[in-house]
Amino acid sequence: MSEPILQGLMITAIGMGLVFVVIIFLWLLMDLLVRVTTSKARAQDVEVKANNHETDSDMPEGPSIETQRRAAAAAVAVQFALAAYDDRLTDKHHLGDGMVSAWQSVHRGRQLQAQQKRG
């Protein structure tokens, strides 16, 4: 191959290699920050709770508190969505019966002014 093409391929390979090296460096840096900032006592508490959860047979079989919270949040979200849909259907600002929005009013006024200037 010609010299400029080989030089271009070499520059491309070096650039791509540097990009991947920087990505891996950032990944390792984030992993290090997570390990440093996470308290060891909290990690041990999580492990103890996990071990206790596996061995406890007196735990109720019903849904967990987190599952109940998620279900409640989903129900509230559905209620808000239904209320918004109902408001949209019965919107008092619909433009039927000759009503004009503020946007239409401004633009119609501009059109009338432009027509009057023409003479």
NORDALIN-V782509 format. One record per residue. N is the residue number from 1. RES is the residue in three letters. SS is DSSP state (helix for helix, strand for strand, loop for the rest). Layout:
n	res	ss
N	RES	SS
N	RES	SS
This chain:
n	res	ss
1	MET	loop
2	SER	loop
3	GLU	helix
4	PRO	helix
5	ILE	helix
6	LEU	helix
7	GLN	helix
8	GLY	helix
9	LEU	helix
10	MET	helix
11	ILE	helix
12	THR	helix
13	ALA	helix
14	ILE	helix
15	GLY	helix
16	MET	helix
17	GLY	helix
18	LEU	helix
19	VAL	helix
20	PHE	helix
21	VAL	helix
22	VAL	helix
23	ILE	helix
24	ILE	helix
25	PHE	helix
26	LEU	helix
27	TRP	helix
28	LEU	helix
29	LEU	helix
30	MET	helix
31	ASP	helix
32	LEU	helix
33	LEU	helix
34	VAL	helix
35	ARG	helix
36	VAL	helix
37	THR	helix
38	THR	loop
39	SER	loop
40	LYS	helix
41	ALA	helix
42	ARG	helix
43	ALA	helix
44	GLN	helix
45	ASP	helix
46	VAL	helix
47	GLU	helix
48	VAL	helix
49	LYS	helix
50	ALA	helix
51	ASN	helix
52	ASN	helix
53	HIS	helix
54	GLU	helix
55	THR	helix
56	ASP	loop
57	SER	loop
58	ASP	loop
59	MET	loop
60	PRO	loop
61	GLU	loop
62	GLY	loop
63	PRO	loop
64	SER	loop
65	ILE	helix
66	GLU	helix
67	THR	helix
68	GLN	helix
69	ARG	helix
70	ARG	helix
71	ALA	helix
72	ALA	helix
73	ALA	helix
74	ALA	helix
75	ALA	helix
76	VAL	helix
77	ALA	helix
78	VAL	helix
79	GLN	helix
80	PHE	helix
81	ALA	helix
82	LEU	helix
83	ALA	helix
84	ALA	helix
85	TYR	helix
86	ASP	helix
87	ASP	helix
88	ARG	helix
89	LEU	helix
90	THR	loop
91	ASP	loop
92	LYS	loop
93	HIS	loop
94	HIS	loop
95	LEU	loop
96	GLY	loop
97	ASP	loop
98	GLY	loop
99	MET	loop
100	VAL	loop
101	SER	loop
102	ALA	helix
103	TRP	helix
104	GLN	helix
105	SER	helix
106	VAL	helix
107	HIS	helix
108	ARG	helix
109	GLY	helix
110	ARG	helix
111	GLN	helix
112	LEU	helix
113	GLN	helix
114	ALA	helix
115	GLN	helix
116	GLN	helix
117	LYS	helix
118	ARG	helix
119	GLY	loop
